[in-house]
Amino acid sequence: MAVYLLNIHENLLQTSVPVKYMDVELAYVGGEEGTDVFVGGASIHGELYRHLFHIRSHTGGAGGNQVIRNLGVSSEPYELRIISNSSSANHLVIRMYCRSIHGQTLGILSEYQMMKLAD
């Protein structure tokens, strides 16, 4: 099982332009069985969003992927949760695309960079 918990808010990237939207891309690079993935956000006011899906490898060896678009980001911190039920190591590749209110990409966070933010 893999669990990622991140505190998200509009100053996530510490730029002069606040992050207002986020796209989360998850790619499966494990075996043929695939995995169930939960992506959810919750604040002190309750659940903001919830996505549950199954991803698996495509035929020919290319990894399957899922993109969740236009997740709203506010000035109030909330917790982003990404949870999978696979027991194999390194089965997901995660990228977060942070965008301004006008849709301009401000930055892309890889799984490695998210772990560095957590440290």
HELIX and SHEET records of a PDB file:
HELIX    1   1 GLU A  111  ALA A  118  1                                   8    
SHEET    1   A 4 ALA A   2  ILE A   8  0                                        
SHEET    2   A 4 TYR A  78  SER A  84 -1                                        
SHEET    3   A 4 THR A  35  SER A  43 -1                                        
SHEET    4   A 4 GLY A  46  ILE A  55 -1                                        
SHEET    1   B 4 ASN A  65  GLY A  72  0                                        
SHEET    2   B 4 TYR A  21  TYR A  28 -1                                        
SHEET    3   B 4 LEU A  92  ARG A  99 -1                                        
SHEET    4   B 4 THR A 105  SER A 110 -1                                        
END                                                                             
